[in-house]
Amino acid sequence: MIAELVAEIGPLWHERHQSGLASRPRRRAVGAGAKHKLVFVDRLLATLVHLRHGATHDVLACWFSVDRSTITRAIGEVRPLLGERGCTITAGLRLRTLAEVIDYLGTEGRTGIIDGTEIRVRRPAAGRKDREKFISGKNKQNAVKSMVVTDAEGRLLFCSPAEPASCADITHARKLGLVKLLADGPAVEILADAGYQGLGAQTGGRVVTPPHRKFKKNPPEWYEEMHERQRKAHSSRRIRVEHGIGHLKNWRSLARHHGRREHISVTIQAVAGLLSHQQAATASGTRT
């Protein structure tokens, strides 16, 4: 996998580096100036270790015998390139937007599963006007939220950019344009939990949520048994998305984000791209 990433991302990194040099007036001869202490392979490796194991920039700087600022700059250059790759489905197919995911599910006749996941982040500084919007109503902690989409087998298809955790799941889905994509797009079945109740009516029944409880007080026994059976059946169908989220959270950078909140969206998409590539390789029987 490392060799594939080097071959894919290396030219993109070199092109951006050269365009950055060309964008400012040259004051030295071509080839003059300080040389890189980290070659691209080391920059990529440092970024992967940081994403997978949550190693701090100080530890990576000691590992590669460079200054901490060098590691910070290297991760800042490579991480966006990983985030732009999208989620790998097959060797020749990648999904980068929610619209592409809906088209893929409709074309292949597959069922999609959506759910929101929260990632803890640092608390904003005192006095900031938006300080309270990062507090999760569910966990009462400072966090951001991302919407995850998998197929019925739990393969990762899409992770949305992060929103403050105070944003409700259904509101986040509407902001991403899910309602319009489903209403105007192909006939696709999307399984969701109770946090998305209401989207079914807006999408012509394409979003399937757990059944509503009709009796709030003193329900008959036959209804309780039926309701519980329907609820468990729905839960069994959508449990795969929880497995997909669990695989995401195995990456320490998403278990709890200790860096700047401005970088969390690209971190989520970089990890999603790497994880989906691994899942695609495993499904095809290719060892990486």
MARMAR-393958 format. One record per residue: x, y, z of N, C-alpha, C in turn. Coordinates in steps of 0.1 Angstrom, whole numbers, plus 5000, padded with zeros to 4 digits. Layout:
<atoms>
- nxx | nyy | nzz | caxx | cayy | cazz | cxx | cyy | czz
- X | Y | Z | X | Y | Z | X | Y | Z
...
</atoms>
This chain:
<atoms>
- nxx | nyy | nzz | caxx | cayy | cazz | cxx | cyy | czz
- 5008 | 4988 | 5000 | 5000 | 5000 | 5000 | 5009 | 5013 | 5000
- 5020 | 5012 | 5007 | 5029 | 5024 | 5008 | 5034 | 5027 | 4994
- 5038 | 5017 | 4986 | 5043 | 5019 | 4973 | 5032 | 5025 | 4964
- 5020 | 5021 | 4965 | 5009 | 5026 | 4957 | 5006 | 5041 | 4961
- 5007 | 5044 | 4974 | 5005 | 5058 | 4978 | 5016 | 5067 | 4973
- 5028 | 5062 | 4973 | 5039 | 5070 | 4968 | 5038 | 5073 | 4954
- 5034 | 5063 | 4946 | 5033 | 5064 | 4932 | 5021 | 5074 | 4928
- 5011 | 5074 | 4936 | 4999 | 5082 | 4933 | 5000 | 5096 | 4938
- 5005 | 5098 | 4951 | 5005 | 5111 | 4957 | 5018 | 5118 | 4955
- 5029 | 5111 | 4953 | 5042 | 5117 | 4951 | 5042 | 5128 | 4940
- 5037 | 5125 | 4928 | 5037 | 5135 | 4917 | 5028 | 5147 | 4921
- 5017 | 5145 | 4928 | 5008 | 5156 | 4931 | 5015 | 5165 | 4941
- 5022 | 5159 | 4951 | 5030 | 5167 | 4961 | 5041 | 5175 | 4954
- 5048 | 5169 | 4945 | 5059 | 5176 | 4938 | 5053 | 5187 | 4930
- 5042 | 5185 | 4923 | 5036 | 5195 | 4915 | 5032 | 5207 | 4923
- 5026 | 5204 | 4935 | 5021 | 5216 | 4943 | 5033 | 5223 | 4949
- 5044 | 5215 | 4952 | 5056 | 5222 | 4958 | 5062 | 5231 | 4948
- 5063 | 5226 | 4935 | 5069 | 5234 | 4925 | 5060 | 5247 | 4921
- 5047 | 5245 | 4922 | 5038 | 5256 | 4919 | 5039 | 5267 | 4930
- 5041 | 5262 | 4942 | 5043 | 5271 | 4953 | 5056 | 5279 | 4952
- 5067 | 5273 | 4947 | 5079 | 5280 | 4945 | 5078 | 5290 | 4934
- 5071 | 5286 | 4923 | 5069 | 5295 | 4911 | 5060 | 5307 | 4914
- 5052 | 5306 | 4925 | 5042 | 5316 | 4927 | 5048 | 5329 | 4934
- 5060 | 5328 | 4939 | 5067 | 5339 | 4945 | 5079 | 5343 | 4937
- 5083 | 5356 | 4938 | 5095 | 5360 | 4930 | 5108 | 5352 | 4935
- 5115 | 5348 | 4925 | 5127 | 5340 | 4927 | 5139 | 5350 | 4930
- 5146 | 5347 | 4941 | 5157 | 5355 | 4945 | 5170 | 5347 | 4945
- 5169 | 5335 | 4942 | 5181 | 5326 | 4941 | 5181 | 5319 | 4928
- 5193 | 5313 | 4925 | 5194 | 5306 | 4913 | 5187 | 5292 | 4915
- 5183 | 5286 | 4904 | 5176 | 5274 | 4904 | 5185 | 5263 | 4910
- 5179 | 5256 | 4920 | 5187 | 5246 | 4927 | 5194 | 5251 | 4940
- 5194 | 5264 | 4942 | 5200 | 5269 | 4954 | 5190 | 5269 | 4966
- 5195 | 5272 | 4978 | 5187 | 5272 | 4990 | 5188 | 5259 | 4997
- 5180 | 5259 | 5009 | 5181 | 5247 | 5017 | 5174 | 5235 | 5011
- 5180 | 5223 | 5014 | 5175 | 5211 | 5008 | 5165 | 5204 | 5018
- 5156 | 5196 | 5013 | 5147 | 5189 | 5022 | 5154 | 5179 | 5031
- 5152 | 5179 | 5044 | 5157 | 5169 | 5052 | 5148 | 5157 | 5052
- 5136 | 5158 | 5048 | 5127 | 5147 | 5047 | 5123 | 5145 | 5032
- 5126 | 5133 | 5027 | 5121 | 5130 | 5014 | 5107 | 5127 | 5014
- 5100 | 5126 | 5003 | 5086 | 5125 | 5003 | 5081 | 5112 | 5009
- 5088 | 5101 | 5008 | 5084 | 5089 | 5014 | 5084 | 5090 | 5029
- 5094 | 5097 | 5035 | 5094 | 5099 | 5049 | 5082 | 5108 | 5053
- 5079 | 5118 | 5045 | 5068 | 5127 | 5048 | 5055 | 5119 | 5048
- 5053 | 5110 | 5039 | 5041 | 5102 | 5038 | 5040 | 5093 | 5050
- 5052 | 5086 | 5053 | 5052 | 5077 | 5065 | 5049 | 5084 | 5078
- 5054 | 5096 | 5080 | 5051 | 5104 | 5092 | 5037 | 5107 | 5093
- 5030 | 5110 | 5082 | 5016 | 5114 | 5082 | 5008 | 5101 | 5085
- 5011 | 5090 | 5079 | 5004 | 5078 | 5082 | 5005 | 5073 | 5096
- 5017 | 5074 | 5102 | 5019 | 5071 | 5116 | 5011 | 5080 | 5125
- 5011 | 5093 | 5122 | 5003 | 5103 | 5129 | 4988 | 5100 | 5129
- 4983 | 5096 | 5117 | 4969 | 5094 | 5116 | 4965 | 5080 | 5122
- 4973 | 5070 | 5121 | 4969 | 5057 | 5126 | 4971 | 5055 | 5140
- 4983 | 5060 | 5146 | 4986 | 5058 | 5160 | 4985 | 5071 | 5168
- 4983 | 5082 | 5162 | 4982 | 5094 | 5170 | 4995 | 5099 | 5176
- 5006 | 5095 | 5170 | 5019 | 5100 | 5174 | 5020 | 5115 | 5173
- 5025 | 5121 | 5184 | 5026 | 5136 | 5183 | 5037 | 5140 | 5174
- 5037 | 5153 | 5170 | 5047 | 5158 | 5161 | 5061 | 5158 | 5168
- 5061 | 5160 | 5181 | 5074 | 5159 | 5188 | 5081 | 5145 | 5187
- 5072 | 5135 | 5189 | 5078 | 5121 | 5188 | 5082 | 5118 | 5174
- 5075 | 5122 | 5164 | 5079 | 5120 | 5150 | 5091 | 5128 | 5147
- 5093 | 5140 | 5152 | 5105 | 5147 | 5150 | 5117 | 5140 | 5155
- 5116 | 5134 | 5167 | 5127 | 5126 | 5173 | 5130 | 5114 | 5164
- 5119 | 5108 | 5159 | 5121 | 5096 | 5151 | 5128 | 5099 | 5138
- 5125 | 5109 | 5132 | 5131 | 5113 | 5119 | 5143 | 5122 | 5120
- 5147 | 5126 | 5132 | 5158 | 5135 | 5135 | 5157 | 5148 | 5128
- 5145 | 5154 | 5129 | 5143 | 5167 | 5123 | 5136 | 5176 | 5133
- 5134 | 5189 | 5130 | 5127 | 5198 | 5139 | 5112 | 5195 | 5139
- 5105 | 5198 | 5150 | 5091 | 5196 | 5151 | 5083 | 5204 | 5140
- 5088 | 5216 | 5136 | 5081 | 5224 | 5126 | 5082 | 5217 | 5112
- 5092 | 5209 | 5110 | 5093 | 5201 | 5097 | 5083 | 5191 | 5096
- 5080 | 5184 | 5107 | 5070 | 5174 | 5108 | 5056 | 5180 | 5106
- 5054 | 5191 | 5113 | 5041 | 5198 | 5112 | 5038 | 5202 | 5097
- 5048 | 5208 | 5091 | 5047 | 5212 | 5077 | 5045 | 5200 | 5068
- 5052 | 5189 | 5070 | 5051 | 5177 | 5062 | 5036 | 5172 | 5063
- 5031 | 5170 | 5075 | 5018 | 5165 | 5077 | 5007 | 5175 | 5070
- 5010 | 5188 | 5072 | 5000 | 5197 | 5066 | 5000 | 5197 | 5051
- 5011 | 5192 | 5045 | 5012 | 5191 | 5030 | 5006 | 5178 | 5025
- 5008 | 5167 | 5032 | 5004 | 5153 | 5027 | 4990 | 5150 | 5031
- 4985 | 5154 | 5043 | 4972 | 5151 | 5047 | 4961 | 5155 | 5038
- 4961 | 5168 | 5032 | 4951 | 5171 | 5022 | 4951 | 5163 | 5010
- 4963 | 5158 | 5006 | 4963 | 5150 | 4994 | 4957 | 5136 | 4997
- 4958 | 5131 | 5009 | 4952 | 5119 | 5012 | 4936 | 5121 | 5013
- 4932 | 5132 | 5018 | 4918 | 5135 | 5019 | 4911 | 5137 | 5006
- 4918 | 5141 | 4996 | 4912 | 5143 | 4983 | 4910 | 5130 | 4975
- 4916 | 5119 | 4980 | 4915 | 5106 | 4972 | 4901 | 5100 | 4971
- 4893 | 5103 | 4981 | 4880 | 5097 | 4982 | 4880 | 5082 | 4986
- 4868 | 5076 | 4987 | 4867 | 5063 | 4992 | 4868 | 5053 | 4980
- 4877 | 5043 | 4981 | 4879 | 5033 | 4971 | 4869 | 5022 | 4971
- 4862 | 5020 | 4960 | 4853 | 5009 | 4958 | 4859 | 4997 | 4951
- 4865 | 5000 | 4940 | 4873 | 4991 | 4932 | 4886 | 4998 | 4928
- 4894 | 4991 | 4920 | 4906 | 4997 | 4916 | 4904 | 5009 | 4907
- 4893 | 5009 | 4900 | 4891 | 5020 | 4890 | 4879 | 5029 | 4894
- 4874 | 5028 | 4907 | 4862 | 5035 | 4911 | 4864 | 5041 | 4925
- 4863 | 5054 | 4926 | 4864 | 5061 | 4939 | 4852 | 5071 | 4940
- 4847 | 5072 | 4952 | 4836 | 5081 | 4955 | 4841 | 5092 | 4964
- 4838 | 5105 | 4959 | 4843 | 5116 | 4966 | 4832 | 5125 | 4972
- 4820 | 5124 | 4966 | 4809 | 5133 | 4971 | 4797 | 5124 | 4974
- 4788 | 5130 | 4981 | 4776 | 5123 | 4985 | 4767 | 5120 | 4972
- 4767 | 5129 | 4963 | 4760 | 5126 | 4950 | 4766 | 5114 | 4943
- 4779 | 5112 | 4943 | 4784 | 5101 | 4936 | 4781 | 5088 | 4944
- 4779 | 5089 | 4957 | 4776 | 5077 | 4965 | 4761 | 5073 | 4962
- 4752 | 5082 | 4961 | 4738 | 5079 | 4957 | 4737 | 5073 | 4943
- 4744 | 5079 | 4934 | 4744 | 5073 | 4920 | 4750 | 5059 | 4920
- 4760 | 5057 | 4928 | 4766 | 5043 | 4928 | 4756 | 5033 | 4934
- 4750 | 5037 | 4945 | 4740 | 5028 | 4951 | 4729 | 5025 | 4942
- 4724 | 5035 | 4935 | 4713 | 5033 | 4926 | 4717 | 5025 | 4914
- 4729 | 5027 | 4908 | 4733 | 5019 | 4897 | 4735 | 5004 | 4900
- 4741 | 5002 | 4912 | 4744 | 4988 | 4916 | 4733 | 4982 | 4923
- 4722 | 4989 | 4926 | 4710 | 4983 | 4933 | 4714 | 4979 | 4947
- 4722 | 4987 | 4954 | 4726 | 4984 | 4968 | 4719 | 4992 | 4978
- 4719 | 4988 | 4990 | 4713 | 4995 | 5001 | 4724 | 5003 | 5009
- 4721 | 5015 | 5012 | 4730 | 5023 | 5019 | 4726 | 5024 | 5034
- 4735 | 5027 | 5043 | 4733 | 5029 | 5057 | 4740 | 5042 | 5061
- 4732 | 5050 | 5068 | 4738 | 5063 | 5073 | 4738 | 5064 | 5088
- 4747 | 5070 | 5094 | 4747 | 5073 | 5108 | 4757 | 5084 | 5111
- 4755 | 5091 | 5122 | 4764 | 5102 | 5126 | 4773 | 5097 | 5137
- 4785 | 5101 | 5137 | 4795 | 5098 | 5147 | 4801 | 5110 | 5153
- 4804 | 5111 | 5165 | 4810 | 5122 | 5172 | 4825 | 5120 | 5175
- 4833 | 5130 | 5174 | 4847 | 5129 | 5177 | 4851 | 5140 | 5186
- 4856 | 5137 | 5198 | 4859 | 5147 | 5208 | 4871 | 5156 | 5203
- 4869 | 5169 | 5206 | 4879 | 5179 | 5202 | 4882 | 5188 | 5213
- 4892 | 5197 | 5212 | 4895 | 5206 | 5222 | 4884 | 5216 | 5224
- 4883 | 5221 | 5236 | 4873 | 5231 | 5239 | 4878 | 5244 | 5234
- 4869 | 5252 | 5227 | 4873 | 5265 | 5222 | 4877 | 5274 | 5234
- 4885 | 5284 | 5231 | 4890 | 5293 | 5242 | 4878 | 5301 | 5248
- 4880 | 5305 | 5260 | 4870 | 5313 | 5267 | 4868 | 5326 | 5260
- 4855 | 5330 | 5259 | 4852 | 5343 | 5253 | 4848 | 5342 | 5238
- 4850 | 5330 | 5232 | 4846 | 5329 | 5218 | 4831 | 5328 | 5217
- 4826 | 5334 | 5207 | 4811 | 5335 | 5206 | 4805 | 5322 | 5203
- 4812 | 5313 | 5196 | 4807 | 5300 | 5192 | 4812 | 5289 | 5201
- 4815 | 5292 | 5213 | 4821 | 5282 | 5222 | 4811 | 5271 | 5225
- 4799 | 5274 | 5227 | 4789 | 5264 | 5232 | 4784 | 5255 | 5221
- 4786 | 5258 | 5208 | 4780 | 5250 | 5197 | 4787 | 5237 | 5195
- 4799 | 5236 | 5201 | 4806 | 5223 | 5200 | 4802 | 5213 | 5211
- 4794 | 5217 | 5220 | 4790 | 5208 | 5231 | 4779 | 5198 | 5226
- 4782 | 5185 | 5227 | 4772 | 5175 | 5222 | 4760 | 5174 | 5232
- 4748 | 5174 | 5226 | 4737 | 5173 | 5235 | 4735 | 5159 | 5240
- 4742 | 5149 | 5234 | 4741 | 5135 | 5238 | 4752 | 5132 | 5249
- 4764 | 5136 | 5246 | 4775 | 5132 | 5255 | 4780 | 5143 | 5264
- 4774 | 5155 | 5262 | 4778 | 5167 | 5270 | 4793 | 5170 | 5270
- 4799 | 5167 | 5259 | 4813 | 5170 | 5257 | 4816 | 5178 | 5244
- 4827 | 5184 | 5244 | 4831 | 5192 | 5232 | 4835 | 5182 | 5221
- 4828 | 5183 | 5209 | 4830 | 5173 | 5199 | 4825 | 5179 | 5185
- 4829 | 5172 | 5175 | 4823 | 5175 | 5161 | 4817 | 5162 | 5156
- 4809 | 5164 | 5146 | 4800 | 5153 | 5141 | 4803 | 5151 | 5126
- 4803 | 5138 | 5122 | 4804 | 5135 | 5108 | 4794 | 5125 | 5104
- 4788 | 5126 | 5092 | 4779 | 5115 | 5088 | 4786 | 5105 | 5080
- 4784 | 5092 | 5083 | 4791 | 5081 | 5077 | 4781 | 5073 | 5069
- 4785 | 5069 | 5057 | 4777 | 5062 | 5048 | 4784 | 5049 | 5044
- 4778 | 5037 | 5047 | 4783 | 5024 | 5043 | 4773 | 5017 | 5034
- 4777 | 5006 | 5028 | 4768 | 4997 | 5021 | 4763 | 4987 | 5031
- 4755 | 4978 | 5026 | 4749 | 4968 | 5035 | 4759 | 4958 | 5041
- 4771 | 4957 | 5035 | 4782 | 4949 | 5040 | 4791 | 4956 | 5050
- 4789 | 4969 | 5052 | 4797 | 4977 | 5061 | 4809 | 4984 | 5055
- 4810 | 4983 | 5041 | 4821 | 4989 | 5034 | 4819 | 5004 | 5034
- 4829 | 5012 | 5037 | 4829 | 5026 | 5038 | 4827 | 5032 | 5025
- 4817 | 5041 | 5023 | 4815 | 5048 | 5010 | 4817 | 5063 | 5011
- 4815 | 5069 | 5023 | 4816 | 5084 | 5024 | 4816 | 5088 | 5038
- 4824 | 5098 | 5041 | 4824 | 5105 | 5054 | 4823 | 5120 | 5051
- 4814 | 5126 | 5057 | 4812 | 5140 | 5055 | 4821 | 5149 | 5062
- 4823 | 5162 | 5058 | 4831 | 5171 | 5066 | 4824 | 5173 | 5079
- 4832 | 5177 | 5089 | 4827 | 5178 | 5103 | 4818 | 5190 | 5105
- 4808 | 5188 | 5114 | 4800 | 5199 | 5119 | 4801 | 5199 | 5134
- 4798 | 5211 | 5140 | 4798 | 5211 | 5155 | 4788 | 5201 | 5160
- 4791 | 5195 | 5172 | 4783 | 5184 | 5177 | 4769 | 5188 | 5181
- 4767 | 5201 | 5183 | 4753 | 5205 | 5187 | 4743 | 5204 | 5175
- 4748 | 5202 | 5163 | 4740 | 5200 | 5151 | 4733 | 5186 | 5152
- 4720 | 5186 | 5150 | 4713 | 5173 | 5150 | 4716 | 5165 | 5138
- 4715 | 5152 | 5139 | 4718 | 5143 | 5128 | 4710 | 5146 | 5116
- 4697 | 5148 | 5118 | 4688 | 5151 | 5106 | 4691 | 5164 | 5100
- 4695 | 5174 | 5108 | 4699 | 5187 | 5103 | 4711 | 5186 | 5095
- 4721 | 5178 | 5100 | 4733 | 5176 | 5092 | 4731 | 5170 | 5079
- 4722 | 5160 | 5078 | 4719 | 5153 | 5066 | 4712 | 5163 | 5056
- 4704 | 5172 | 5061 | 4698 | 5181 | 5052 | 4708 | 5191 | 5047
- 4717 | 5196 | 5055 | 4727 | 5205 | 5051 | 4736 | 5199 | 5040
- 4738 | 5186 | 5040 | 4746 | 5179 | 5030 | 4739 | 5177 | 5017
- 4726 | 5180 | 5017 | 4718 | 5178 | 5005 | 4712 | 5165 | 5003
- 4712 | 5156 | 5013 | 4707 | 5142 | 5012 | 4693 | 5142 | 5007
- 4684 | 5151 | 5012 | 4670 | 5150 | 5008 | 4668 | 5153 | 4993
- 4675 | 5163 | 4988 | 4673 | 5166 | 4974 | 4679 | 5155 | 4965
- 4691 | 5149 | 4969 | 4697 | 5139 | 4961 | 4688 | 5126 | 4960
- 4682 | 5123 | 4971 | 4673 | 5111 | 4971 | 4660 | 5114 | 4964
- 4655 | 5126 | 4966 | 4642 | 5129 | 4959 | 4643 | 5130 | 4944
- 4654 | 5135 | 4940 | 4656 | 5137 | 4925 | 4664 | 5126 | 4919
- 4670 | 5117 | 4927 | 4679 | 5107 | 4921 | 4673 | 5094 | 4919
- 4681 | 5083 | 4918 | 4675 | 5070 | 4916 | 4668 | 5065 | 4929
- 4661 | 5054 | 4927 | 4654 | 5048 | 4938 | 4664 | 5040 | 4946
- 4667 | 5045 | 4958 | 4677 | 5039 | 4967 | 4671 | 5038 | 4981
- 4674 | 5026 | 4987 | 4670 | 5024 | 5001 | 4681 | 5028 | 5010
- 4679 | 5037 | 5019 | 4688 | 5042 | 5029 | 4683 | 5039 | 5043
- 4691 | 5031 | 5050 | 4687 | 5027 | 5064 | 4693 | 5037 | 5074
- 4685 | 5041 | 5084 | 4689 | 5051 | 5093 | 4683 | 5048 | 5107
- 4688 | 5054 | 5117 | 4683 | 5052 | 5131 | 4672 | 5063 | 5133
- 4667 | 5063 | 5146 | 4656 | 5072 | 5149 | 4660 | 5087 | 5148
- 4673 | 5090 | 5148 | 4677 | 5104 | 5147 | 4674 | 5110 | 5133
- 4670 | 5102 | 5124 | 4667 | 5107 | 5110 | 4652 | 5105 | 5107
- 4644 | 5103 | 5117 | 4629 | 5101 | 5115 | 4624 | 5115 | 5110
- 4617 | 5114 | 5099 | 4612 | 5126 | 5092 | 4617 | 5127 | 5078
- 4629 | 5121 | 5075 | 4635 | 5121 | 5062 | 4627 | 5112 | 5053
- 4621 | 5101 | 5058 | 4613 | 5092 | 5050 | 4602 | 5099 | 5042
- 4595 | 5108 | 5049 | 4584 | 5115 | 5043 | 4589 | 5125 | 5032
- 4601 | 5130 | 5034 | 4606 | 5140 | 5025 | 4613 | 5134 | 5013
- 4616 | 5121 | 5014 | 4623 | 5115 | 5003 | 4615 | 5104 | 4996
- 4602 | 5104 | 4998 | 4593 | 5094 | 4992 | 4596 | 5080 | 4997
- 4599 | 5079 | 5010 | 4601 | 5066 | 5016 | 4615 | 5060 | 5014
- 4624 | 5067 | 5008 | 4638 | 5061 | 5005 | 4646 | 5060 | 5018
- 4644 | 5069 | 5027 | 4651 | 5067 | 5040 | 4642 | 5059 | 5050
- 4647 | 5048 | 5054 | 4639 | 5039 | 5063 | 4644 | 5040 | 5077
- 4635 | 5043 | 5086 | 4639 | 5045 | 5100 | 4631 | 5035 | 5109
- 4634 | 5034 | 5121 | 4627 | 5024 | 5130 | 4612 | 5029 | 5131
- 4603 | 5019 | 5133 | 4589 | 5022 | 5133 | 4585 | 5031 | 5145
- 4576 | 5041 | 5143 | 4571 | 5049 | 5154 | 4563 | 5041 | 5164
- 4563 | 5045 | 5176 | 4555 | 5039 | 5186 | 4541 | 5046 | 5186
- 4531 | 5038 | 5184 | 4518 | 5043 | 5183 | 4511 | 5045 | 5196
- 4514 | 5037 | 5206 | 4508 | 5037 | 5219 | 4519 | 5042 | 5229
- 4516 | 5054 | 5235 | 4526 | 5059 | 5245 | 4523 | 5054 | 5259
- 4510 | 5051 | 5261 | 4506 | 5046 | 5275 | 4498 | 5034 | 5273
- 4500 | 5024 | 5282 | 4492 | 5012 | 5283 | 4491 | 5005 | 5269
- 4501 | 5002 | 5262 | 4500 | 4995 | 5249 | 4496 | 4980 | 5251
- 4488 | 4975 | 5242 | 4485 | 4960 | 5243 | 4497 | 4952 | 5241
- 4496 | 4940 | 5247 | 4508 | 4931 | 5246 | 4511 | 4927 | 5232
- 4501 | 4925 | 5223 | 4504 | 4921 | 5209 | 4512 | 4932 | 5202
- 4509 | 4945 | 5206 | 4516 | 4956 | 5199 | 4531 | 4957 | 5204
- 4533 | 4955 | 5217 | 4546 | 4955 | 5222 | 4555 | 4945 | 5215
- 4550 | 4933 | 5214 | 4557 | 4922 | 5207 | 4560 | 4925 | 5193
- 4550 | 4930 | 5186 | 4552 | 4934 | 5172 | 4562 | 4945 | 5170
- 4561 | 4956 | 5178 | 4570 | 4967 | 5178 | 4584 | 4963 | 5180
- 4586 | 4955 | 5191 | 4600 | 4950 | 5194 | 4606 | 4942 | 5183
- 4598 | 4934 | 5177 | 4602 | 4925 | 5166 | 4607 | 4934 | 5154
- 4599 | 4944 | 5150 | 4602 | 4953 | 5139 | 4614 | 4961 | 5142
- 4615 | 4966 | 5155 | 4627 | 4974 | 5159 | 4640 | 4966 | 5158
- 4639 | 4953 | 5162 | 4651 | 4945 | 5162 | 4655 | 4941 | 5148
- 4645 | 4939 | 5139 | 4648 | 4936 | 5125 | 4655 | 4948 | 5118
- 4650 | 4959 | 5121 | 4656 | 4971 | 5115 | 4671 | 4973 | 5121
- 4672 | 4971 | 5134 | 4685 | 4973 | 5140 | 4695 | 4963 | 5134
- 4691 | 4951 | 5131 | 4700 | 4940 | 5126 | 4704 | 4944 | 5112
- 4696 | 4951 | 5104 | 4700 | 4955 | 5091 | 4710 | 4966 | 5090
- 4709 | 4975 | 5100 | 4717 | 4987 | 5100 | 4729 | 4986 | 5109
- 4731 | 4975 | 5115 | 4742 | 4974 | 5125 | 4756 | 4975 | 5118
- 4756 | 4972 | 5105 | 4769 | 4973 | 5097 | 4775 | 4986 | 5098
- 4767 | 4997 | 5098 | 4773 | 5010 | 5098 | 4781 | 5012 | 5111
- 4776 | 5006 | 5122 | 4783 | 5007 | 5135 | 4797 | 5001 | 5134
- 4797 | 4990 | 5127 | 4810 | 4983 | 5125 | 4820 | 4992 | 5117
- 4814 | 4999 | 5107 | 4822 | 5008 | 5099 | 4828 | 5019 | 5107
- 4819 | 5025 | 5116 | 4824 | 5036 | 5124 | 4834 | 5031 | 5134
- 4832 | 5018 | 5139 | 4842 | 5013 | 5148 | 4856 | 5011 | 5142
- 4856 | 5007 | 5129 | 4869 | 5007 | 5122 | 4875 | 5021 | 5120
- 4867 | 5031 | 5118 | 4872 | 5044 | 5117 | 4878 | 5049 | 5131
- 4872 | 5045 | 5142 | 4876 | 5050 | 5155 | 4889 | 5042 | 5159
- 4892 | 5031 | 5152 | 4904 | 5024 | 5155 | 4917 | 5033 | 5152
- 4915 | 5042 | 5143 | 4925 | 5052 | 5140 | 4926 | 5062 | 5151
- 4937 | 5063 | 5158 | 4938 | 5071 | 5170 | 4935 | 5086 | 5167
- 4937 | 5091 | 5155 | 4935 | 5105 | 5152 | 4920 | 5108 | 5152
- 4911 | 5098 | 5151 | 4897 | 5100 | 5152 | 4891 | 5095 | 5165
- 4898 | 5087 | 5173 | 4893 | 5084 | 5186 | 4891 | 5096 | 5195
- 4901 | 5105 | 5194 | 4900 | 5118 | 5200 | 4910 | 5128 | 5193
- 4905 | 5139 | 5188 | 4913 | 5148 | 5180 | 4920 | 5158 | 5189
- 4933 | 5158 | 5190 | 4940 | 5167 | 5198 | 4945 | 5180 | 5191
- 4944 | 5180 | 5178 | 4949 | 5191 | 5170 | 4939 | 5202 | 5168
- 4942 | 5210 | 5159 | 4933 | 5221 | 5156 | 4919 | 5216 | 5150
- 4909 | 5222 | 5154 | 4896 | 5218 | 5149 | 4894 | 5221 | 5134
- 4902 | 5230 | 5129 | 4901 | 5234 | 5114 | 4906 | 5222 | 5106
- 4914 | 5213 | 5112 | 4920 | 5202 | 5104 | 4912 | 5189 | 5105
- 4901 | 5189 | 5113 | 4894 | 5176 | 5116 | 4887 | 5171 | 5103
- 4881 | 5180 | 5095 | 4874 | 5175 | 5083 | 4883 | 5167 | 5074
- 4895 | 5173 | 5071 | 4904 | 5167 | 5061 | 4910 | 5154 | 5068
- 4911 | 5154 | 5081 | 4916 | 5142 | 5088 | 4906 | 5131 | 5086
- 4893 | 5134 | 5088 | 4883 | 5124 | 5087 | 4883 | 5118 | 5073
- 4884 | 5126 | 5063 | 4883 | 5121 | 5049 | 4896 | 5114 | 5045
- 4908 | 5118 | 5051 | 4920 | 5111 | 5048 | 4919 | 5097 | 5054
- 4915 | 5096 | 5066 | 4914 | 5082 | 5072 | 4903 | 5074 | 5065
- 4892 | 5080 | 5061 | 4882 | 5072 | 5053 | 4887 | 5067 | 5040
- 4895 | 5075 | 5033 | 4901 | 5071 | 5021 | 4911 | 5059 | 5023
- 4919 | 5060 | 5033 | 4929 | 5049 | 5036 | 4922 | 5037 | 5040
- 4912 | 5038 | 5049 | 4904 | 5026 | 5054 | 4897 | 5019 | 5042
- 4890 | 5027 | 5034 | 4883 | 5021 | 5023 | 4892 | 5014 | 5013
- 4904 | 5020 | 5011 | 4914 | 5013 | 5002 | 4918 | 5000 | 5008
- 4919 | 4999 | 5021 | 4923 | 4986 | 5027 | 4911 | 4977 | 5026
- 4899 | 4981 | 5028 | 4887 | 4973 | 5027 | 4886 | 4967 | 5012
- 4888 | 4976 | 5002 | 4887 | 4972 | 4988 | 4897 | 4961 | 4985
- 4909 | 4963 | 4990 | 4920 | 4954 | 4988 | 4917 | 4940 | 4994
- 4911 | 4941 | 5006 | 4908 | 4928 | 5013 | 4896 | 4921 | 5006
- 4887 | 4929 | 5001 | 4876 | 4923 | 4994 | 4880 | 4916 | 4981
- 4890 | 4922 | 4974 | 4895 | 4916 | 4961 | 4905 | 4905 | 4963
- 4909 | 4903 | 4976 | 4919 | 4893 | 4979 | 4933 | 4897 | 4976
- 4936 | 4910 | 4975 | 4949 | 4915 | 4972 | 4956 | 4919 | 4985
- 4967 | 4914 | 4988 | 4974 | 4918 | 5000 | 4982 | 4930 | 4997
- 4981 | 4940 | 5007 | 4989 | 4953 | 5006 | 4997 | 4955 | 5018
</atoms>
